[in-house]
Amino acid sequence: NPDARLALAIYYDKRSLYEKNEGNPDAAEGYRKAAEIAYLELLNDRPTHADTQFKAGLFLYRTGNFLDSAENLEKFLAKAPEGDAKKEAERIVHLCRHEGQADQLYMEAYAALTKGHVDLGLDMARDFREKHPEGWPGWFLYGWALRLTGDWEAAREALDEAGKRGCRESNLYNELAICTRALGDFGA
């Protein structure tokens, strides 16, 4: 039953986020892998349901697989009715295709930072930002990398620039809060 399998994939994904927030990285990774396997199995079904393509696209985006995310969301958009899901899919596809998040350099920088290779990720994030200075993703990625190095002031400046360029992602506000707390500058 595809609906039950999709519900299970969504459960694994939510449980992964819960475990991550609770400080259980091993459990979080286990649930993330289970969600990934469940979504990939669902995407191999023929025909693939639109809701599966949408939910899988969101999962792939959140886990840094921007190219596959865009591809699945584009398939969803081909048959999506008007509504919030369609608007969200259009927004993410635009970020991936037109703001550079499906760019190889962006994906490599994101992966390096996620795996804890901060110096390498910082260099790649800087290169990406210089390649795409007009969009917010490069500024956000660079700010995140700077925050991971502990350069709180420079991180906050780059993250502020991402906000000025249109970033409204919840991660932006989380990163800014981390910098503000580290700087003790609550009036900023």
C-alpha positions, 0 to 999 in steps of 0.5 A: 500500500503506497499510502502506508509506505509514504506514512512510514517514510514521513515518520522516519523523517520526522523521527530523524529530526526529533532524534537530532534535536534531542542530541542523538546523532546516531539514532537520527542518522539511522532514521534518516537512512530509513527515510531515504530508503523508504522514499527511494523505494516509493519513487521506484513505484510506477506510477509514482504518486504526486504526493510521494514526489512532493514529500520525497522532494522536500526530504531530499532538499532538507538532506542536501540532495538538491539536484534530485530534490529539484527533479522530483519536485519538477515531476510533482509540479507537472501534475500539481493542483494550485495550492501551498504545496505547489508554491513550496515546490516552485520555490524550492525548484527556483532555489535549486535551478536558478539560485545555484543550490543544485550547483556542484560547488554548492553541493560539495560545500554543503556536504563538507560542512555537514560532515564536519570538514569546516575549513574545506567547506568554508573555502568552497562556500566562499568560492560559491558566494563569489560565483553567485554574489547576487543570490542569498544561498551563497551568503547563507552557506558562507555565513553558516561556514563562518559560524562553524569556525567560530567567527561570530561577527563575520558569520552574522554579517554574511547571514544578515546579507542572506536575509537582505537578499531574500532568505526567509528559511528558518535555518537563517534565524537559527544561525543568527540566534546562535551568533547573537547568543555567542556575541552576547549582542541581544540588541542587534 
